[in-house]
Amino acid sequence: MMRWSPALAPRPGCPHRRLRHLLTRELPQGLTPGASTFRPWASASFVGARHIFPCALAAGDAKATVRALQDQLGAAEWTLPGHIVADVVVECGSDPQMLRIEILTVED
């Protein structure tokens, strides 16, 4: 089993940077991504990573934005060589103007 550490380099082929780039293109104007993180993830059948993107909402209703963004990102086509986007979750953060986007990828 691979140990995870924020100090270690990502696993070869990790799609985090590409995923961040694609996500930034999908975000509506006024929603800015902050410092993102990822963690390796595994189940009995799959290996992948959880990618977490905190975002600051400049203005507007956070709950309405969460619903719209969940639908938009859930329907998006993600091009990640060797990986598949298995799940996308958008939720409100502790601050009313902060959103949290979590994307689960699995190796293809």
C-alpha angles and dihedrals in degrees: 000000000000116000117226124222131162087225095057122085116255119268113273110272094020106159097209098113093044091046091052090051092049092045092051089055091051097049117101120243112278095036113103123189117227131202108322130209137190137200129198113252132191140176130185090278108023142050122202145111142269111231116200122197119182112202133193117222111215095201142337140063109322095202093052090046091051092053094047094044092048090055094044097047093041090057096042120114108233117201106205114152110229094005139082128207103236100177142003123199126184119189141162116263129221090275113063091232095049123089128189122213118193121188122188116207127187129196113257 
